[in-house]
Amino acid sequence: MKNETLDEMFDHVWEDYMVRLCETEVEIYKSRLLRMDNPTQIYFNSSPLKNVFARVMAISRIQKKPQTITKLASQLLVSRQAISTIVRECLEKDWIELVERRGREKTYYATENLVYAVNNYISFVYDLNNRNLYNAHGVVKDLQNLHPEYTFERKSN
C-alpha cells in the first residue's frame, strides 16, 4: 500500500475522530446550559470559572490537599477577589469547607455534597465519551502505533 493511500486512510480516521470529539464538546456545552435541576447545577453551570472551581475543589478533597485562595487564583488564572467571592458563596451554600487556618491563610476543599455533584457530572461525561469517543480513540491510537510519523494535514481547497 502506498504511503499516500495510507495517509488518506489515516486522514479519514482522524477526521472522524475530530467530528466525534467536537460533537462531544457540543453535548457538554449543551448539558451545562440544560442541566439546571438543582441549586448546585444552577450555580456551577452559570460560568466557566465556577464550573472549573468545582472540579478543583473536588480534586482537593479527593487528594486531601486543601487549597488557599492565592493558589486557586494562580491556578485558575483569575484574581484573588474573584476566587474570594466564589469561596464566600460556596461556604454559605455548604459546597466547600474551611479545612485549616494558618495565621491569615485559610485552606479549603469541597464538601462531600460537592464531590457527589461532581461525580454525577463525571459519570455523565464518562457515558458520553464511551458512546462517542472510546472506539474512535482506540482506532486512532492503533493507527498511530502503526505509523508514528503520521501527522494530519488538512489540504486547502
C-alpha positions in Angstrom: 0.0 0.0 0.0 1.4 3.4 -1.0 2.1 5.8 1.8 -0.2 8.4 0.1 -3.1 5.9 0.3 -2.2 5.1 3.9 -2.1 8.8 4.7 -5.5 9.2 3.1 -6.9 6.4 5.3 -5.3 8.0 8.4 -6.8 11.4 7.4 -10.2 9.8 7.2 -9.9 8.2 10.6 -8.5 11.4 12.2 -11.4 13.5 10.7 -13.9 11.0 12.1 -12.2 11.4 15.5 -12.3 15.2 15.2 -16.0 15.1 14.4 -16.8 12.8 17.3 -14.7 14.9 19.7 -16.4 18.2 18.5 -19.8 16.5 18.9 -18.9 15.5 22.4 -17.8 19.1 23.2 -21.2 20.4 21.9 -23.0 17.9 24.1 -21.0 19.0 27.2 -21.8 22.7 26.3 -25.5 21.9 26.0 -25.5 20.0 29.2 -24.1 23.0 31.1 -27.0 25.1 29.7 -29.7 22.5 30.3 -28.6 20.7 33.5 -30.1 23.2 35.9 -32.1 20.8 38.0 -30.9 21.9 41.4 -29.1 24.9 43.1 -25.7 23.2 42.8 -26.1 22.8 39.0 -27.5 26.2 38.6 -24.6 27.8 40.4 -21.7 25.9 39.0 -23.0 25.8 35.4 -23.5 29.6 35.5 -19.9 30.4 34.5 -16.8 28.6 33.2 -14.9 29.8 36.3 -17.4 28.4 38.7 -17.6 25.2 36.7 -13.8 24.6 36.9 -13.7 25.8 40.5 -16.0 22.9 41.4 -13.6 20.4 39.7 -10.6 21.8 41.5 -12.3 21.7 44.9 -13.4 18.1 44.3 -9.8 17.2 43.4 -8.6 18.9 46.5 -11.0 16.9 48.7 -10.2 13.6 47.0 -6.5 14.1 47.3 -6.8 15.6 50.8 -4.8 18.7 49.6 -6.8 21.8 50.6 -6.2 25.0 48.6 -5.6 28.6 49.5 -7.3 31.5 47.7 -4.0 32.6 46.4 -3.1 29.2 45.0 -6.6 28.9 43.4 -6.4 32.3 41.8 -3.0 31.4 40.4 -4.1 28.0 39.2 -7.3 29.3 37.5 -5.7 32.5 36.1 -8.1 34.9 37.9 -7.9 37.5 40.6 -7.9 36.7 44.3 -11.0 38.8 44.5 -12.9 36.6 42.0 -11.9 33.4 43.9 -12.7 35.1 47.3 -16.3 35.8 46.1 -16.8 32.2 44.9 -15.3 30.8 48.2 -17.6 33.0 50.2 -20.7 32.0 48.2 -19.7 28.3 48.3 -19.1 28.4 52.1 -22.6 29.8 52.5 -24.1 27.0 50.5 -22.0 24.3 52.2 -20.3 23.3 48.9 -16.8 23.8 50.3 -15.4 23.9 53.8 -12.7 25.6 55.7 -10.0 23.0 56.4 -7.3 24.9 58.2 -6.2 28.3 59.3 -2.5 29.3 59.4 -2.4 32.8 60.6 -4.3 34.8 57.9 -4.0 32.0 55.4 -7.0 29.6 55.1 -7.3 26.4 53.1 -10.5 24.9 51.6 -11.8 21.9 49.8 -15.1 20.5 48.6 -17.7 19.1 50.9 -19.0 15.6 50.3 -22.1 17.2 48.7 -20.0 18.9 46.0 -17.8 15.8 45.4 -21.1 13.9 44.9 -22.3 16.5 42.4 -19.0 16.5 40.5 -19.2 12.7 40.4 -22.6 12.9 38.8 -21.1 15.2 36.1 -18.1 12.8 35.7 -20.5 9.9 35.2 -22.3 11.9 32.5 -19.1 12.7 30.7 -17.8 9.1 31.0 -21.0 7.8 29.4 -20.8 10.5 26.7 -17.2 9.7 25.9 -17.9 5.9 26.0 -20.6 6.4 23.4 -18.9 8.9 21.2 -15.1 8.6 21.6 -14.0 5.3 23.0 -13.8 3.2 19.8 -12.7 6.1 17.7 -9.8 6.9 20.1 -8.7 3.3 20.0 -8.6 3.3 16.2 -6.6 6.5 16.2 -4.2 5.1 18.8 -3.7 1.8 16.9 -3.0 3.7 13.7 -0.5 5.9 15.4 1.3 2.8 16.6 1.4 1.5 13.0 2.5 4.8 11.5 4.1 7.0 14.3 5.4 9.7 11.9 1.8 10.4 10.6 0.5 14.0 11.1 -2.8 15.2 9.9 -2.5 18.0 7.4 -5.8 19.4 6.0 -5.4 20.1 2.3 -6.7 23.6 1.3 -9.3 23.6 -1.5 
